[in-house]
Amino acid sequence: MSSHANRSVFFVSDGTGITAETFADALLRQFEIRPKRVRLPFVDDADKAHQAVRQINHAAAVDGTRPLVFTTVVNMEVLQVLQQHCQGMLIDMFGTFIAPLEHELGMKSNHRVGRFSDVTKSREYHDRIEAINFTLEHDDGQTNENLEKSDVILIGVSRSGKTPTSLYLALQFGLKAANYPLIPEDFERRQLPPALLPHKKKLFGLTIDPQRLSEIRHERRPHSRYASLENCRYEVREAESLMRRAGIRILSTTHKSIEEIATIIRQDLEQLHGGR
């Protein structure tokens, strides 16, 4: 079997290409390959389609193997150019999935190009933008204002994954996610920061293996007290003890991706709201 290190993967769309790449990534993760990735968004007319074909076919010649081409193109003129001239393995995601759905539902799809032109006018879109702004304003305990408007408040020691998880919750799920660091002063007082006490039901604790935390902190501040394994063990132990005493849900981020962490938190929130 030939090596896949030289194989190129193209994500072609007449919109942003986010759908094509996200879907393709889910499929490619099933295989132990690390191909070269090329994004080709906004391929929305025949001329751009021919340019994309030239790039794909050049990659086929250079790589010595045909590229994988994932596309969510809905413009039929563009799609026909790709189908007729592309020397890669073309995977038409909309054609594969939309056509059977049209048949099953007994109706035609909208065939909208993913430019979000109409989405920007929707309430859901504005809610998501508002959530992102809220999350950025409330990153790392920058402000205590309007915490009552938050959907969730992540707490934990520095570098335990609070900021990326908060941003993912806002970007993907439209949740207003604040995050607040637990610091030595909190451990000495043996209680949560006063600003968080009125919002205990919204708190979600993140923890991490001290060894992994030390490695992460060494990348930021090498050979510092902050990054020492001894200090990391102390902070993690005290933070977990503090959160348990307060009855706060705790999740370890050590072996979980940001996507997994955010999904678990979202499910937890949905169950909490469903129980009201």
N, C-alpha and C positions, 0 to 999 in steps of 0.2 A: 504494500500500500504506500502511495506517495505521501510525502510530508505535507501537512496542511499549513506549515509556517508561511509558505509563499502564497497561499490562497487569499484572494481579496474578497471582501463582502461589501456590497453596495446597498445603500438604503435610498431608494428613489421615490420621490413624492412630488405631487403638484402643489402640496402645502408645505408644512414645516418639516415633515418627515418624522415627527415624534412618535406617531402611531406605528409606523413601519419599523423604526429602530427598537421601540419597546417590545413589540410583538416578536421581532426577530431575535432579540436578546433572550427572551424566554425560551425560544426554540434552541438557540445555539448553546445555551447553558447545559443542554442535555448531552453535549459532545465535548470531549477533551481536546479542543482546538483553540488556538489563539490567532485568528486570521487578521489581516490588515483591514481596517475599517475605513470606508469612504462614504460620507454623507452627501447626497445630492438633493437638496430641497428646492422647491419652487420651479420644478421642471414642468411648466404649464403651457408650452406650445411645441409645435413640431421642431422648430429650430433648436430649442433647448434639449429636446429629446434626442436629436441627432448628435448634439454635443455630448450628451450623457453616454450614448452608444459608443462614440469614438473613445471616450475615456474607459468604458468597460472593456471594449475589445482590445485596447492597448494593454490593459492590465492582464487580459487573458494571454496575450502574446509574451509579455514580460515574465509573468508568473509560470507560464508553461502548464497552466491548468485553468479550467474555466471558472470564473468568479461566481459566487452566489449573489443573486440580485433580488432583494426583497422590495416590493413596491406596493404602495397604496394609491397609485394613480387612478383617478376617476375620469380624467379626460380621455375619451376613446381614441382621439387622434394621436395623442402622446403614447398611449398604451400600445397602439398598433405599430408604431415605430419601434418600440422596445421589443415587441413580440416578433417582428419581422427581421430585425437587424442585430439584435443583441446576441453576443456569443457566450453569454453567461447562462447559468441555470436560473431562469426567471420564475420567481414565486409571487404570483399575483394574489395578495392577501384579500383584497376586496372581492375579486372574482371567485376565489375559493370559498369565501364565507357568506358574502352578501347574496349571491345568486340562490343558494339553497334556502336562505332565510326568506327571500322574496317569494320563492315557491311555497314554502311552508306557511307563511303569513298571508299569502294571497294578495300581496300588494307590492308596488315598486318602492325602492328606497329613494332617498333624496339625492343620492350621489353628490353630496356636498364636498367641495374641496376643503381640506382642513386648514383654512386660513384664519378661522376664528372671527371672521368679519361680523357674523351675526351673534356669535357667542359673547363678544365684548359688550353687547347690549343687554345681556341676560342678568337676572338678579344673582344667579349662582356665580357668575364671573365676578361681579362686584363684591360679593361676599368673600370670595377667595382672595381678591386683592386687599380687602380690608383685613383679612386674617393675616396675610403676609406682612402688611404694615404693622399690625399689632405685635406680631411675633418679633419683628426686627426691633421695635421700640422696647420690648420687654426681654431682650436677650441678656443673660448673665446678670439679672437683677438691676438693670440700668435704672428702672423706675418702678415704684410701687403703685403708681396711679392706675386706676381703672382695672385693677386685678379682678374685680367682681365681674368684668365682662369676659374674662378668659374662659375657655372651654376646659383647659387643663393647665396645670403648673408643674413642670418637671423640676425635681430637686435632686441634688447629689453633689459629690465632690468635683472639683475642677478636673476637666478632661474625661469625664465619665460618659460623654455622648449626648449631653443635654441640648447643645446648640444645633447640631445637624438633625437630631430627631425632631426638635421643635420646628425647624424650617421645613422638613419633610411633611410633618403633620399639616402645616399651613399650605404648602404648595400642592400637595396631592389630595388632601381631604378638606381643605378650607377651614381647619380648626384654629382658633386663636390660642396659641400655645406659648405661654410665658415660661421662662426657666430661671432658676434661682440657685446660686451656688451655696453649698454648706461649707463653712469656714471654721478654723480652730476656735474662734470666739463662740460659735454656736455650741461646739462640743464642751467648752468650759462651762457654759450656762446650762448645758444638758437640756436644752429646749429649742424648739423651732424658732427661726427669726420672727420677731413680733408681727411683721407685716403679713406673714403667711397664716397666722393663727385663725383669722376669720374665714379662711378659704381651705380648711383642711380636707373637705370633701373633694376638692379639685386637685389635690396633690397626688403626684405619682413619682415614686422614688426610683432613681437609676443607680445601680452599683456596678462594680467591676472588680475583677481579680487584681489584687495589689501588684503582682508581678507585671501584668499587662499594663496597668496604670503607670508603673515606673518606666516602662519602655516608652510609652507615649509621651510622658513628661520629659524624658531625657532628650527626645527629639526637639522639644521646645526650649528647655533650659538644661543642657547637659551638665552633669556633675554638680547639681545644686541640691540643697537640702529639700527643696520642693519636689525633686524627682527621685530622691533616695527611696529605696525599698522600705526602709524602716519607717519613714514618714508616710509613705503610701499605705502601708499596713495599718498604721495608727489612724489615718483619716478614714479609710474604708471601714474599719472596725467601729469607730465612733459614729460615723454617719449611719451605718446599718442599725446600730443600737438605738440611735436617736429616732430613726424612722419607725422602728418596731415599737418603741415606747409610745409613739404618737399614733400607732395603728394605721400607718400609711402603706399602701401596696408597694412592693419592691420588685424590680426586674433587673436581672444581671445582663449587661450589654457585652460581656466578654466574648461570647461565641455567636453573637447574633448580628445580622446586618441591620443597617438603619431601617430598611424596608420592613424587616421582621419586627423590630422593636415598635415602630410606629403602628403597624397593623395590630399587634397585641394590645397596645394602648387604646387604639380606636375601638377594638372589640370590647375592651373593658368598659369604656365610656358608654358604648351602646347598651351594654347589659345594665349598667348603672341607671341610665335614663329610662330603659324599658321597665325597670323595676319600680319606677315612681308611680 
